[in-house]
Every structure is written in C-alpha cells, then in structure tokens.
C-alpha cells in the first residue's frame, strides 16, 4: 500500500447501521484500599456495525474500564449497556467479540498456529476446522509462513499480529483492542496501523480501540471518543471526515491535522495536562 497519497475514497459506516454497542448513563465504581473509586460516570455512547471507534484520554480516565465493561470483565455500577442487542454477559457467552490485550499473552511452548487455535480448542471445535481457521487468519494478518514458529522467534509486532489472529479466529463481529501497539517502536507501530486499517476495511467488523496516541486515533478511526480525567466521562465524539481508505501520507493533510487539533483541545478541556 502506498503512503504518499490518500487512497480512493470509500463511504464510512452508514448512520442507520445496526447498533453493536449501546451505553446509556453508564457508570463504573469499585472499592480499592477501602475507598470507593468512580472510574466512569454518565457515559452515553452508540457504536454501529462497521465503526472503528477509538477511546482516547489521560491515563486513569477509564478507557480500559469502558472496554472491560463491554467485554463483561468489569461490572457496571449504574446505567445500561448492551452488546449486539444483549447484555454484556450474554454477549460474552455468545462469543460475540474478540479481545486483544496490551501484551500478546502467547504461550511460549505452543507454536504460532497452536496459539491461534487455543480458543477454538476451548470451544471444542473439530481439529480440521481449527487448523483451517488458524491458517486462514494467519494469512489474513500476513503471517501465513510462520505457523510453525514459536512466539520467542517472532518480533514484538509479529507477536501482536498473532494475538489479533487469535482474537479473529472464532469470527466475532466486534473486536476490542486495549492499546495493543503502545509498547512498540514508531516504525513498527506505523506498519501495524496500516495493517489493522486494511484488516478493518476487508472484514467490515466493528472495532473499539484504546490508545494514548492522537495520530493513531485519527488515522484509524471513523469516530474518536475523547474522555476526561477520572471520573471518566465523554467530553467529545468526533466523526472523522477522512475517507475509509487511508495511507500514512494522509497525516500531513489539512483535514487530518484539523481533527488532531480538535482531539488535543478536547484533552486539554478534560484537564489531561494539569
């Protein structure tokens, strides 16, 4: 994919597309050291099929907490939350989403292919179909020739691609990603941003992506959700004016810089630089 110019324009997800995630008045609080901590308050958010939504805000603002609530890994303390029209718990049991963590979390004694197959083994899927799916999704993330390698033989960026293939192998319609590229160098991160963007375009899935990087959020997203310092709340939702097909060169465009400026102003308004 060329990087010097914006690729041919495509339409972004339609405003009447089916709702994948809906939060209304969502709050999350928990106890720590005997004190109540309000992590999220009054969160209203709608994510539709085909959206790529980035959550950005200062450390500790509740970005990961919101992602974990969607994944039924953190119980809300107030409000409502649905995932694919059902409760988060029902969506988890229905395997309605894949989850990519900050670290790849691969078993070093299992080959790349067998790491990808792990959730399929837990699901009881037949061996032949497990093998076929692992091969298919490793090809999709550009690692078709590395199925028999072990995680310690791969770079950090390649390990994260294995974790993405693992999250996709049971074919969810929603992918939740918790700052998966934060520990990588800038060149590797740029390459994975391109790869993830192309993967989103090819699959049509919905993505909720946590990041601290303004350029990453603007490059990847159809919508950017700017959050305030704790207790986390949404202070701006920015619809991207950029076409669905993008190359890295778009980061120098006036449209890109204008969106990045609005994100930065939103972060300032949320006191992220206090």
C-alpha positions, 0 to 999 in steps of 0.5 A, spaced: 500 500 500 502 506 498 503 512 503 504 518 499 497 519 497 490 518 500 487 512 497 480 512 493 475 514 497 470 509 500 463 511 504 464 510 512 459 506 516 452 508 514 448 512 520 442 507 520 447 501 521 445 496 526 447 498 533 453 493 536 454 497 542 449 501 546 451 505 553 446 509 556 448 513 563 453 508 564 457 508 570 463 504 573 465 504 581 469 499 585 472 499 592 480 499 592 484 500 599 477 501 602 475 507 598 470 507 593 473 509 586 468 512 580 472 510 574 466 512 569 460 516 570 454 518 565 457 515 559 452 515 553 455 512 547 452 508 540 457 504 536 454 501 529 456 495 525 462 497 521 465 503 526 472 503 528 471 507 534 477 509 538 477 511 546 482 516 547 484 520 554 489 521 560 491 515 563 486 513 569 480 516 565 477 509 564 478 507 557 480 500 559 474 500 564 469 502 558 472 496 554 472 491 560 465 493 561 463 491 554 467 485 554 463 483 561 470 483 565 468 489 569 461 490 572 457 496 571 455 500 577 449 504 574 446 505 567 445 500 561 449 497 556 448 492 551 452 488 546 449 486 539 442 487 542 444 483 549 447 484 555 454 484 556 454 477 559 450 474 554 454 477 549 460 474 552 457 467 552 455 468 545 462 469 543 460 475 540 467 479 540 474 478 540 479 481 545 486 483 544 490 485 550 496 490 551 501 484 551 500 478 546 499 473 552 502 467 547 504 461 550 511 460 549 511 452 548 505 452 543 507 454 536 504 460 532 498 456 529 497 452 536 496 459 539 491 461 534 487 455 535 487 455 543 480 458 543 477 454 538 480 448 542 476 451 548 470 451 544 471 444 542 471 445 535 473 439 530 481 439 529 480 440 521 476 446 522 481 449 527 487 448 523 483 451 517 481 457 521 488 458 524 491 458 517 486 462 514 487 468 519 494 467 519 494 469 512 489 474 513 494 478 518 500 476 513 503 471 517 501 465 513 509 462 513 510 462 520 505 457 523 510 453 525 514 458 529 514 459 536 512 466 539 520 467 542 522 467 534 517 472 532 518 480 533 514 484 538 509 486 532 509 479 529 507 477 536 501 482 536 499 480 529 498 473 532 494 475 538 489 479 533 489 472 529 487 469 535 482 474 537 479 473 529 479 466 529 472 464 532 469 470 527 466 475 532 463 481 529 466 486 534 473 486 536 476 490 542 483 492 542 486 495 549 492 499 546 495 493 543 501 497 539 503 502 545 509 498 547 512 498 540 517 502 536 514 508 531 516 504 525 513 498 527 507 501 530 506 505 523 506 498 519 501 495 524 496 501 523 496 500 516 495 493 517 489 493 522 486 499 517 486 494 511 484 488 516 478 493 518 476 495 511 476 487 508 472 484 514 467 490 515 467 488 523 466 493 528 472 495 532 473 499 539 480 501 540 484 504 546 490 508 545 494 514 548 496 516 541 492 522 537 495 520 530 493 513 531 486 515 533 485 519 527 488 515 522 484 509 524 478 511 526 471 513 523 469 516 530 474 518 536 471 518 543 475 523 547 474 522 555 476 526 561 480 525 567 477 520 572 471 520 573 471 518 566 466 521 562 465 523 554 467 530 553 467 529 545 465 524 539 468 526 533 466 523 526 472 523 522 471 526 515 477 522 512 475 517 507 475 509 509 481 508 505 487 511 508 495 511 507 500 514 512 501 520 507 494 522 509 497 525 516 500 531 513 493 533 510 489 539 512 483 535 514 487 530 518 491 535 522 484 539 523 481 533 527 488 532 531 487 539 533 480 538 535 482 531 539 488 535 543 483 541 545 478 536 547 484 533 552 486 539 554 478 541 556 478 534 560 484 537 564 489 531 561 495 536 562 494 539 569 
